[in-house]
Amino acid sequence: MPSGLAALLDDVATIAKLAAASVDDVSAAAGRAGFKAAGVVIDDTAVTPRYVTGLSPQRELPIIGKIALGSLKNKLLILLPVAMLLAAFAPFLITPLLMIGGAYLAFEATEKILEKLFHHEQTKVELLDSVDPGELEDRQVAGAIRTDFILSAEIMAIALAEVEANSLPMQAAALAAVAIAITVGVYGVVALIVKLDDIGLHMSTRGPGFARAFGRLLVRAVPKLLTGLATLGTAAMLWVGGQILLHGMEELGFGTIPHLVHDAAHGMAEALGFWVPVWEWLGNALGGAIAGLIVGGAIVGVLHLIPRKKSETVAAH
């Protein structure tokens, strides 16, 4: 009997060790996948604050809560099952789907750059002024969840590509961990960002002189922070989208352009002779951004030509 109990305890200990190792493996895989998706996460964080622009400050946190819940549903109820079906039955589609997502990111970034250059933001401001607040809130939440779905799909695809060597249960656990961690992280940061000016305003009217000065600094700094975050998000979309396209080309056997970018970055770093890894990373990022800009510009051009052709056809009739 003691030997049987000892064997049982030994089995329990072994199972516990395997479970602990599995948790470690899931954590490591989720960490790697989250790091790979960092550029998309930055953009997700940068994009969301604009959906509370023009709405009541009292509604900001409830709206972010609604968007976060929608984001979690997108990831866990739709994208995770689809990702598992792909991993089980059509893993060959992961790279093409990633490339489609990369092209979309490049398109979004290029369109944002063009909007900034040609000042198309004014029409958005006019729309905010003309819509009922309740209807506007519903529109903003629905629009944010749609945008989040696309960004979340790219995050999950990047994560799936990173953990595809693991078993299906391990992949599912890693993707679920990435989904929850990124959603909590992104929308927690967004909630803090949109409330920074209110925090600053509160501090500027109370407490000792240092706290008041810091509060005034926050009030002045938040608009610049949001502008900088939006710029960083656009740059991240362009870089990540381009890098995904280059990596996908290499995976599919079209390695000439990716190798050219890599060799150029390596040559530049070697020529500078110091901080070689840093310069090489920057060179690859710049190459990815240029690739993203070319692909994004082509998509923008095509999409802007289609309405014009339609309107010309209607006018001819």
N, C-alpha and C positions, 0 to 999 in steps of 0.2 A: 504493500500500500504506500509506504513512504516513497519507494522508488517511482510508483505511478504518479504521486503528487509532485515529486521532483521533476519528472519528465513533463508533466503538465505545465508547471511553472516555467520550465526551460522553454517550452513551446510558446507560452505567453510572452516571455522575454524576447524571444526571436521575432514574434509577430510585432511586438512593440518597437523593436529596432527597425524592422522593415517599414513600419508605419512612419517612424521618425525620419527614416531615409527618404521615404516618398514625399513627406512634407517638405523636407529640405530640397528635394528635386523640383517639386512644384514651385517653391519659393524662388529657386535659382532660375528656372525656366520663365517664370512670370517676370522676374527682375530683368532678364535679358530681353524679353519681348517688350516690356515697358520702355526700356532704354531705346530700343530700335524705333519705337513709335513716338519718341520724344518730340520730334518736329511737329507731328500732327497734334499731339497733346498741347503744345505751346499755342498752336493756331486755335484749337478748341477753346483754350482759356482766353485767348485774345478776342475771339469772335463773339463770345456769349455776352459780355457787358453791353454791347450795342443794342441787345434786345430789350433792355430796360430803359433805354433812352426815351425821354418824353413821357414816361409814366410816373405815377405818384411814388415818392420815396417810401411811403408805407407799404406799397405793393411790391417793392423790389425783391425782398427776401422770399415772400410767397411765390413770386413768379420764378425765381431761380430754383426754388424747391420743386415746382411743377416740371421745369425743364430737366432737372436732375433725375426725377422719377421717370420721365419719358425716356431719358438717355439710358437709364438702367434697364428699362423694359426693352429698348432697342437692342441692347447688347446681349442680355440674358435670355429673352424670350424669342427673339428673331434671329439675330446674327450668330449666337453660339450654336443653336441647332443646325443652321445652314453650314457653318464652318465645320461641324463634325461630320455632316453628310459629305461635304467636299473631301475632307481628310479620309473618309472611309471608302468612297466610291469614285471620286474624280480628283485625286491629288494633282494631276497634270494641269488642272484648271487654275490652281492657286497663283502661279506666276502670271498668266495672262490677266487674271482678275486684279492682281496687284498692280499691273501695268495700267489697266484701265483706271484704277483709283489714282495712281500717280499722275496720269494725264489729266484727271479731273482736278487734282490739287494744283497742278501747273496752270490749268485754265483759270481756276478761281483766283490764284495769285496774280496772274497776268491781267485779269479783268479788274481786280482791285487797283493795280498800278495804273491802268488806263483811266479808271474812275477818278483817281487822285489827280492825274495829269490834266484831265479834261473837265474836272469840277462837276461831276454828275451827282454829287451828294445833295444838291439843292432840292431836287425833286423829292427825295426822301424826307427832308425837313418839312416840305409843304404837305406831304401825306400825313405826317404826324400831327400837324395842326388841324387837319380837316376831318379826322375820324373820332367817333365816340370813344371815351376812355375804356369802357368795357370791351367794346369790339376790338379796339387796338390791342388790349392785353391778350385777348384770344388769338388774334393774328400773330402777335409777337411770339407767344408760346408755341403755336403751331409751326411757325417759320423756324424757330430755334430748334425744335425737335426734328424737323426735316433736315436741317443743316447738320445737326448732331448725328443723325442716322448715317449720313454719308461719311462724316469724319470717323464715327465709330466703326463703320464697315472697314475703313482703311486701317484703323488701329487693330481690329480683330484679325484682318488679313495679314498684317505685318507680324502680329503675335503668332498666328498659326504657322506662317512660314518659318518662324524662329524655333518653334517647338515640334515641327512635323516629324522629327526623328524619334520622338517619344511614343509610348503606347497611347491609344485613344483615350482611356480614362485619365492619363497624365495630361494629355493635351486639353481635355475638357476642364480639368481642375485648374490648369495654368491659365487658360483663357478666362475662366470665371474669376480667378484671382485678379487678373489684369483688368477685367471689366469693372469689378467693384472698386479696386484701388484707384484706378484712373478716374472713375466717376466721382468718387468721394473727394479725391485730390483736386480735380479740376473745379468742381462746383463749390468746394470749400474755399478755394483761392478766389474764385469769381465773387462769392458772397462777401469776402473780406474786401476785395478791390472796390466793389460798388458802394460799400459802406465807409470807405476810408475818408471821403470828404465829410460825411456826417460825424464820424469820430473826431476828425480835425476841428469841425465847427463846434462840437461840444467841448473839446479841450480848450479851444481859444477863448471861451467865456468863463472858464472855471479854473480853480487850482492856482498853483504858484506861477511865477513869471515864466519859468522854463517851459512848463506844460502849455501855457498859452502861446508862447512863441512857436513851439513844436506843432501845435494845432493849426496855427496860421500857415506854417510851412506845408503841412499836409494838404490844407485847402488849396493852396497854390500849386502844389506838386501833382495832385491826382489827375487833372486834365492832361498834363504832360506825360504822366505815367501811362494813361490809357492810350495816348497817341503813340508812345514808344512801344507799348505792348502790341498794338495793332500792326505797327511797322515790323516788329520782330516776328509776329505771326505770319505776315505775308512773306517775309524772307524765308521763314522756316518751311512754309508750304512749297515755295519755289524750289528750295534746295532739296527737301525730302522727295517731292514729286519727281524732280529730275534724277535724283539718285536711284529711286525705285525703277524708273524707266531704263537707266543705264544698266542696273543690275539685272533687270528682266531681259534686256537684249543679250547680255552675256550668258544668262541661263539658257536662253533659247538658241544659242549658237551664233549670234551676231555680235562678236566681241570686238570688232575693229574700233568702233567709236569709244566704248568703255575703256579699252586698253590705251587708246590715244589720250584720253583724259587722265588716266592713272599715270601714264608715262610722263605727261606734261607736268603734272603735280609733283611727281617724284624728281624730275629734272630741275624744276624751279627750287624745290627745297634743298637739293644737293648743291645747287649753284649759290644759294644764300649761305649755306655752310653752318648755320646755327639754328637752334630750335627746329631741327629737321622734321620731327613728327608733327609739330604744330603747323608748320608751313605746308607740309604734305596734306594734312587734313583740310586746311583752308583751301588749297589748290583743288582738291577733290570736291569740296563743297561748292566752290565757284564754278567748276565744270558742271556739276549737277544743276546749279542754278541757271547756267546758260542753256543747258539742254532743256530744262523746264520752261524757260522763257521762249525758246524756239517752238517747242511743242504747244505750249499754252497760247502763244501768239497765233499759231496756225489754226488752232481750234476757235479762238475768238474771231479770227478773220472769216472762217467758214460760217460760223453761226451768225455773224453780222451781215454776211452776204445773202443768206437764205431769206430773211424777211424782206430785204430789198428786192430780190428776184420775184418774191410773191407779190409785192406791191406793184412792181412793174407789169406783171402778168395781169393783175386786176385792172390796172389803168389801161392796158392795151385793149381789154374787152369792154 
